[in-house]
Amino acid sequence: MAKKRQRSYEDPCGIARALDVVGERWALLVVRELLLGPKRFTDLRAGLPNVGPDVLAQRLRELAAGGVIARRTLAPPAGSRVYELTDRGRALEPVVLELGRWGSTAPFPPGLNEIGGDSTILALKTLFDPASVGDLEARVELRLGEQVFDARLADRAFDVARGASESPDAVLVATPPTLAALLWQGRSLTAARRSGEAEIEGDGRVLERFLRLFPLPA
């Protein structure tokens, strides 16, 4: 059977040529899922529960062919095969974050009010407000279920990556919906602690200040 040819806009414009690579349905969301680090196929399925395995596998093949992602095997003892962004793929980060910033003013789809761990963490990068930082320099570990993220504030810049923090000033243990409620829905950290929705280790004052650095746009 002849291999199905990927659709093309057949337009020399740079925008069209970019969309030839990442314009298919789910492609940019695969990139989103890999912005914070490598993932196994099963991890990608968990982050994109509405995509079928065959469609996901097809998108991964297309993105690999376009030089956006690569597959490698982790060193022992893990030995897992993971997908990760290439340098060309990582160059899409500002594009994806700007799309997130633009889309953050749109209403949630009906009945869908919760976002996953990676999406919540990427929203922090999207919405970070340097003017609110003041003199705060800190390292915060965010434990969202089985996912752990290292958030760093230094020189009024913010960065976050998958993995544990080294000597964090504060640690927040919560679910992604609880973190979203603390950030954008007016839920207080004190109330979340009392209800058991969140646990805190380290300096709670640092965490309170940290949570105020990501306001929603008007």
Residue pairs with C-beta under 8 A, 6 or more apart in sequence:
6 20
6 24
6 62
6 65
7 20
7 24
8 20
9 16
9 17
9 19
9 20
9 23
10 16
11 17
20 66
21 27
21 62
21 63
21 66
21 68
22 28
22 31
22 63
22 66
22 68
22 92
24 59
24 62
25 55
26 48
26 51
26 55
26 56
26 59
27 59
27 62
27 63
28 92
28 96
28 99
29 48
29 51
30 44
30 48
30 56
30 59
30 60
30 63
30 69
31 63
31 68
31 69
31 85
31 89
31 92
31 96
32 96
32 118
32 119
32 122
33 39
33 43
33 44
33 47
33 48
33 118
34 44
34 69
34 83
34 84
34 85
34 89
35 85
35 90
35 93
35 96
35 118
35 122
36 118
36 121
36 122
36 149
36 160
36 161
36 162
37 84
37 161
37 162
37 163
38 72
38 74
38 82
38 83
38 84
39 47
39 82
39 83
39 84
40 80
40 81
40 82
40 83
41 53
41 56
41 57
41 60
41 81
41 83
44 56
44 60
44 83
45 51
45 53
45 56
47 116
47 117
47 118
48 56
51 59
60 69
60 71
60 83
63 69
63 89
64 70
64 71
67 86
67 88
67 89
68 85
68 86
68 88
68 89
68 92
69 83
69 84
69 85
69 86
69 89
70 83
70 84
70 85
70 86
71 81
71 82
71 83
71 84
72 81
72 82
72 84
73 79
73 80
73 81
73 82
74 80
74 81
74 82
85 92
96 122
97 122
97 125
97 126
100 122
100 123
100 126
101 126
101 127
101 217
104 123
104 126
104 127
104 216
104 217
105 217
105 218
114 176
114 177
114 180
115 123
115 176
115 180
116 176
117 144
117 145
117 147
117 149
117 176
118 147
119 176
120 144
120 176
120 179
120 180
121 142
121 144
121 149
121 160
123 180
123 183
123 214
124 151
124 158
124 160
124 183
124 214
125 158
125 159
125 160
127 214
127 215
127 216
127 217
128 158
128 213
128 214
129 213
129 214
129 215
130 156
130 157
130 158
132 212
132 213
132 215
133 153
133 156
133 213
134 209
136 153
136 206
136 209
136 210
136 213
137 153
137 154
137 155
138 152
138 153
138 169
138 170
138 206
138 209
138 210
139 150
139 151
139 152
139 153
139 165
139 166
139 167
139 168
139 169
140 151
140 152
140 153
140 165
140 168
140 169
140 170
140 171
140 172
140 206
140 207
140 210
141 148
141 149
141 150
141 151
141 164
141 165
141 168
141 170
141 171
141 172
142 148
142 149
142 151
142 160
142 171
142 172
142 174
142 179
143 171
143 172
143 173
143 174
144 174
144 175
144 176
144 179
145 175
145 176
147 162
148 162
148 163
148 164
149 160
149 161
149 162
149 163
150 160
150 161
150 162
150 163
150 164
150 165
150 166
150 168
151 158
151 159
151 160
151 165
151 210
152 158
152 159
152 160
152 165
153 210
153 213
158 213
165 171
168 202
169 202
169 203
169 206
170 200
170 201
170 202
170 203
170 204
170 206
170 207
170 210
171 200
171 201
171 202
172 179
172 198
172 199
172 200
172 207
173 198
173 199
173 200
173 201
174 182
174 192
174 197
174 198
174 199
175 197
178 187
178 192
178 197
178 198
181 187
181 192
182 188
182 189
182 192
182 198
182 211
183 211
183 214
184 214
184 216
189 198
189 200
189 204
189 207
189 208
189 211
192 198
193 199
193 200
200 207
